[in-house]
Amino acid sequence: MPKRAKELSAIEVKRLAEGVHPVGGVAGLYLQVVGQGKSWLLRATVGAKRREIGLGAYPEVTLANAREKAAHTREMIRQGVDPVEQRKALRAELVAAQKRGLLFADAVDLFAPIKAKKLSAGKYREQWRDSLDKYAVPELGKMLVGDISRDDLLRVLRPLWDAKTVTADKLRRKIHEVLEHAAANGHRSGDNPARWEGNLKSEFSEVSAATENYPALQLKDLPRWWEALSRRDGMGAAALRFQTMTATRAGAVRYMSWSEVDLPGRVWTVQPGRQSSKISRRDGPRRVPLTDEMIALLEALPRQERSDLVFWAPRGGALSDATLGKVMRTLHDADVKAGGAGFVDAKTGEAAVPHGNRSAFKVWASEKAGYDWNLSEAALWHKLGNKVEQAYARTDMLDRRKAMMSDWCRCLRGDVAPKLVALLGGAA
């Protein structure tokens, strides 16, 4: 029979030197002293395993408390319970409960920097979470991610879907990613309520890239707006002028480089996959014919040392996505302040935005100037026809587009294009 340890008093325990000392009262109870640190241990055999079970620090856990906890632990072992495994299970349950308690707003905060690493620098990295903060977080932010249901998603998406279908679908995809990340980390289980197939698809119409209309300039306002823009200095105003003349996307212009420009050949070429171009790597390069007005603008631009960017920010790097929009708003506000009507979309009355300039070009080309639909589609970098037609397409109609873009530049200045004069029977 093992020797029974002497039952130490509280004073004797307090005086113990460094080492591991039996304190008596309960078999296997020890005080471990390491430097200034002291803690309680219970040595016991659990099944076939020899365990050292921590019972807390001394003096926070007194001698009397330690003996009480040791006796209780011994009784658990006699009943066939492994205290160490039980403690692990309780800790795991606590961690799981804490994870299940994650709020949607916190889930967005956790996932946003992870998503940012997967995105190219620029507006998508900077603004990825904007629609989440604007539309989803106000409704879902204080909800536990594990409690968010399909009905909650419908409450967020329904008010947006008809008016801003593309924005609503992008928002749905972002919520889906946030909830997927939360589920992967144990914060929720079950189906993702933002899933499209077999779920939200039955509630909403299919998404088309052309569904959402951006506020566009009215053709009657174009010359007045262009004159106001032409009086403004600065790189942002120059970029907006070039974006409007070329009818390209703002991102393609903001990251435009001099290496893409062939001034003698009068063409700007953007390769597939180039940042913010929205040209798939599976597609071919996109070419833009440069008119006299475009070339004059480019030749007048100051160049930045050690940078190939055509339009650059004062502190270096590309212009932000907000820069061109700010110029548009400034022009609108200034016109209103001067007693004008501003520059607003004919249908919605909203102030026009840079992307809406592409719509203005499309309306002008197809309805006013009488240019072929496919010609203006090529200028907008849209895919033409069905997949079979796209497979056999071998031209981007660059030469034919040169005349169209020259006429468009004349329209911006308020001149009547030659093609339009012909359509009007020669009347200017």
Secondary structure as the mmCIF struct_conf table of DSSP 4:
data_model
#
loop_
_struct_conf.conf_type_id
_struct_conf.id
_struct_conf.beg_label_comp_id
_struct_conf.beg_label_asym_id
_struct_conf.beg_label_seq_id
_struct_conf.end_label_comp_id
_struct_conf.end_label_asym_id
_struct_conf.end_label_seq_id
HELX_LH_PP_P HELX_LH_PP_P1 PRO A 2 LYS A 6
HELX_RH_AL_P HELX_RH_AL_P1 ALA A 10 LYS A 14
TURN_TY1_P TURN_TY1_P1 ARG A 15 ARG A 15
BEND BEND1 GLU A 18 GLU A 18
STRN STRN1 GLY A 19 PRO A 22
BEND BEND2 GLY A 25 VAL A 26
TURN_TY1_P TURN_TY1_P2 ALA A 27 GLY A 28
STRN STRN2 LEU A 29 VAL A 34
TURN_TY1_P TURN_TY1_P3 GLY A 35 GLN A 36
STRN STRN3 GLY A 37 VAL A 46
TURN_TY1_P TURN_TY1_P4 GLY A 47 ALA A 48
STRN STRN4 LYS A 49 ALA A 57
TURN_TY1_P TURN_TY1_P5 TYR A 58 GLU A 60
BEND BEND3 VAL A 61 VAL A 61
HELX_RH_AL_P HELX_RH_AL_P2 LEU A 63 ARG A 78
TURN_TY1_P TURN_TY1_P6 GLN A 79 GLY A 80
HELX_RH_AL_P HELX_RH_AL_P3 PRO A 83 ARG A 100
TURN_TY1_P TURN_TY1_P7 GLY A 101 GLY A 101
STRN STRN5 LEU A 103 LEU A 103
HELX_RH_AL_P HELX_RH_AL_P4 PHE A 104 LYS A 118
BEND BEND4 LEU A 119 LEU A 119
HELX_LH_PP_P HELX_LH_PP_P2 SER A 120 SER A 120
TURN_TY1_P TURN_TY1_P8 ALA A 121 GLY A 122
HELX_RH_AL_P HELX_RH_AL_P5 LYS A 123 GLN A 127
TURN_TY1_P TURN_TY1_P9 TRP A 128 ARG A 129
HELX_RH_AL_P HELX_RH_AL_P6 ASP A 130 SER A 131
HELX_RH_PI_P HELX_RH_PI_P1 LEU A 132 ALA A 136
HELX_RH_AL_P HELX_RH_AL_P7 VAL A 137 LEU A 140
TURN_TY1_P TURN_TY1_P10 GLY A 141 LYS A 142
BEND BEND5 MET A 143 MET A 143
STRN STRN6 LEU A 144 LEU A 144
HELX_RH_3T_P HELX_RH_3T_P1 VAL A 145 ASP A 147
HELX_RH_AL_P HELX_RH_AL_P8 ARG A 150 TRP A 161
TURN_TY1_P TURN_TY1_P11 ASP A 162 ALA A 163
BEND BEND6 LYS A 164 LYS A 164
HELX_RH_AL_P HELX_RH_AL_P9 THR A 165 ALA A 184
TURN_TY1_P TURN_TY1_P12 ASN A 185 GLY A 186
BEND BEND7 HIS A 187 HIS A 187
BEND BEND8 GLY A 190 GLY A 190
TURN_TY1_P TURN_TY1_P13 PRO A 193 ALA A 194
TURN_TY1_P TURN_TY1_P14 TRP A 196 ASN A 199
HELX_RH_3T_P HELX_RH_3T_P2 LEU A 200 SER A 202
TURN_TY1_P TURN_TY1_P15 GLU A 203 GLU A 203
BEND BEND9 PHE A 204 PHE A 204
HELX_LH_PP_P HELX_LH_PP_P3 SER A 205 VAL A 207
TURN_TY1_P TURN_TY1_P16 ALA A 209 ALA A 210
BEND BEND10 THR A 211 GLU A 212
HELX_LH_PP_P HELX_LH_PP_P4 ASN A 213 PRO A 215
HELX_RH_3T_P HELX_RH_3T_P3 LEU A 219 ASP A 221
HELX_RH_AL_P HELX_RH_AL_P10 LEU A 222 SER A 230
TURN_TY1_P TURN_TY1_P17 ARG A 231 ARG A 231
BEND BEND11 GLY A 234 GLY A 234
HELX_RH_AL_P HELX_RH_AL_P11 MET A 235 THR A 246
TURN_TY1_P TURN_TY1_P18 ALA A 247 ALA A 247
HELX_RH_AL_P HELX_RH_AL_P12 ALA A 250 ARG A 254
TURN_TY1_P TURN_TY1_P19 TYR A 255 TYR A 255
STRN STRN7 SER A 257 SER A 257
HELX_RH_3T_P HELX_RH_3T_P4 TRP A 258 GLU A 260
STRN STRN8 VAL A 261 ASP A 262
TURN_TY1_P TURN_TY1_P20 LEU A 263 ARG A 266
STRN STRN9 VAL A 267 VAL A 270
TURN_TY1_P TURN_TY1_P21 PRO A 272 GLY A 273
TURN_TY1_P TURN_TY1_P22 GLN A 275 SER A 276
TURN_TY1_P TURN_TY1_P23 ARG A 281 ARG A 282
BEND BEND12 ASP A 283 ASP A 283
STRN STRN10 ARG A 286 PRO A 289
HELX_LH_PP_P HELX_LH_PP_P5 LEU A 290 THR A 291
HELX_RH_AL_P HELX_RH_AL_P13 ASP A 292 ALA A 300
BEND BEND13 LEU A 301 LEU A 301
TURN_TY1_P TURN_TY1_P24 GLU A 305 ARG A 306
STRN STRN11 LEU A 309 LEU A 309
BEND BEND14 VAL A 310 PHE A 311
STRN STRN12 TRP A 312 TRP A 312
TURN_TY1_P TURN_TY1_P25 PRO A 314 ARG A 315
BEND BEND15 GLY A 316 GLY A 317
STRN STRN13 ALA A 318 ALA A 318
HELX_LH_PP_P HELX_LH_PP_P6 LEU A 319 SER A 320
HELX_RH_AL_P HELX_RH_AL_P14 ASP A 321 LYS A 337
TURN_TY1_P TURN_TY1_P26 ALA A 338 GLY A 339
BEND BEND16 GLY A 340 GLY A 340
BEND BEND17 PHE A 343 PHE A 343
STRN STRN14 VAL A 344 VAL A 344
TURN_TY1_P TURN_TY1_P27 ALA A 346 THR A 348
HELX_LH_PP_P HELX_LH_PP_P7 GLU A 350 GLU A 350
STRN STRN15 ALA A 351 ALA A 351
HELX_LH_PP_P HELX_LH_PP_P8 ALA A 352 ALA A 352
TURN_TY1_P TURN_TY1_P28 PRO A 354 HIS A 355
HELX_RH_AL_P HELX_RH_AL_P15 GLY A 356 VAL A 363
HELX_RH_PI_P HELX_RH_PI_P2 TRP A 364 LYS A 368
BEND BEND18 ALA A 369 ALA A 369
HELX_RH_AL_P HELX_RH_AL_P16 TRP A 373 ALA A 379
TURN_TY1_P TURN_TY1_P29 LEU A 380 TRP A 381
HELX_LH_PP_P HELX_LH_PP_P9 HIS A 382 LEU A 384
BEND BEND19 GLY A 385 ASN A 386
HELX_RH_AL_P HELX_RH_AL_P17 LYS A 387 TYR A 392
HELX_RH_AL_P HELX_RH_AL_P18 LEU A 398 ARG A 413
TURN_TY1_P TURN_TY1_P30 GLY A 414 GLY A 414
HELX_LH_PP_P HELX_LH_PP_P10 ASP A 415 ALA A 417
HELX_RH_AL_P HELX_RH_AL_P19 PRO A 418 LEU A 423
TURN_TY1_P TURN_TY1_P31 LEU A 424 GLY A 426
#
